[in-house]
Amino acid sequence: MELANRVFFRLYQCANMLHKTGTKAVEAEGLTTQQWAVLGALSREQADGGMSVGDLARYLMVSRQNLSGLLSRMERDGHVSIVPDGRDRRARNITMTESGRQVWLKEAQPKIYSYYEQALDGFSVNDITHTLHYLLKMLENMQRVDEMQGGAVDGGE
């Protein structure tokens, strides 16, 4: 259990450092790591027509409540558009605005890639592949734990 404690503590530290140093990397664009994650999710080909709040929350593995305030700020800043879904007026559809796309593609992404290079300095392709494998394996286990606890990783209330 001592080894497990060390793994989870280091994971906690990495998450905190990602928020701190990642946000610094994109702060000139007016973004945080959370906003960077939203823009990244919305920039995917699968999200061309936008995403519902619930789908975005499930994809990012956050609650709708946590996402709601973040999306409001991003809408205020002109990065995303929030409109009623055409199929279900109660649902809201989130899309990246043209301004948000410019910030994402032209300003933020080059800085994010530079950040990745710095954060992964000394990692081989093999190291990165193994790290990704083990993080995905841990994530799947945590999702099972969440389901057993009756949690809402799926973005629901």
N, C-alpha and C positions, 0 to 999 in steps of 0.2 A: 504493500500500500504506500510505502514511502516513495517508491518510484512513480506510482500513479499520481501522488500528490505533487511531485515535482513537474510531471508532464502538464497537469492541469494548471498549476501556478504559472508555468512558462507560457502556456496558451493564453491565460488571462493577461499576462504582461504583454505578450505580442499584440493582443487585441487592443489594449490600451495604447501601446506605442503606434499601432496602425492609425488609430483615431488622431493621436497627437501629431505625428510626423506626416501622415497622409493629408490631414487637413492643412498643415502648413504648406505642403507641396502645391495645393490648389486654392489657397486662400486669396490670391490675387484675382482669381476668377470669381470670387464670392461664393465658393463652394466649400462644403464639408465632406468628409468621407461618406456620410449618409446620403448626401445629395449626389455625390459621385456614383454611389451604388444605384440610385434611382435612375440617373441618366444612362448608366451602363445597361441596366435592365431594359429601359425603353429604347435603346439604340439597337438592340438585337433584331434580326430579321423577323423573328416570331412575333415581335411587338409592333410591326409596321402600322397596324391599325389602332395602336394603343392597347392599354390593358385596363381591366377593371381594378378598382382599389383592392378588392379581395384577392385577385390573381397576383397583383404586384406584392401584396403583403405576404402571400404564400411563397412567392418566388424569393423574396428577400428574407423570409422567415422572421418577420416582425409582426406585431399586432397592428390591427387597423388603427387603433388609438394612437400608437407611436407614429404611424405613417401619416395620419391625418394632419397633424401640425406641420410636419416636414413638407408635405405636399402644398399646404396653404402658403408657406413661405416661398416655395419654389414657384408657385403660381404668381405670387406678388412680384417676384424677381423676374418674371417673364420666361422662365425656363420650361414650364409645363403648362398645359391647358387642361382644365378639368371641366368636362361637359357631361350632361346626362346621357346615359347609354341609349342608343336608338331602340334597342330591343326591350329594355327594362328601365323605365323612367326613374326608378328608385336607385338603380346602380349608376355609378359615375365612371366615365372612361377617362383615363389619363394618357395624354400624348405629349411628346416633346415638341415644343414650339420651334420655329425656324431659328429664333434667337438662341434657344437652348441647344439646338443642334450645332450651331456655330461655336458656342462656348465649349461644348463637348468635343467636337472634332478638331477645331483649330487651336483652342487655347488650353483646355484641360488635358486631353489625351497625350500630347507630347510630354507634358510635365508628369503625368501618371506613369508613362513608360520609363521616363528617366528615374522616377521614384522606384519602380520595380527593379531596374538595373542596380540601383544603390542598395536596396533592401535584400536583393538576392546575390550580392557580390560574393564571389567565392563558391557559389553553388554551380555544380555541373548540370547539364540537361538531365542526367540520371538522378541527381539529387532532387531536382525540382519535380521530376516524375514520381519519385518515391514519396516525397512530401505530399504531393497532391493525392496520391493513392491512400496514404494513411489518414489524411484529413477527411477524405470522402468516407472512408471506413468508419472513422469516429463520428462523423456527422450522421451517418445512417444509424449507428447505435444510439446516438442522442435523440434522434427522431423517434426511435422505438421507445426509449425511456419516456419521452414526452407523451406519446400515445398512451402508454400504460398509466401515466399520471393524469390522463384526461386533459392534457394541455392543448393549447391553441397555436402550435407552430404553423398551422395552416392559415393563419391570418384571421381566423374567426374570433368572435368574442367569447 
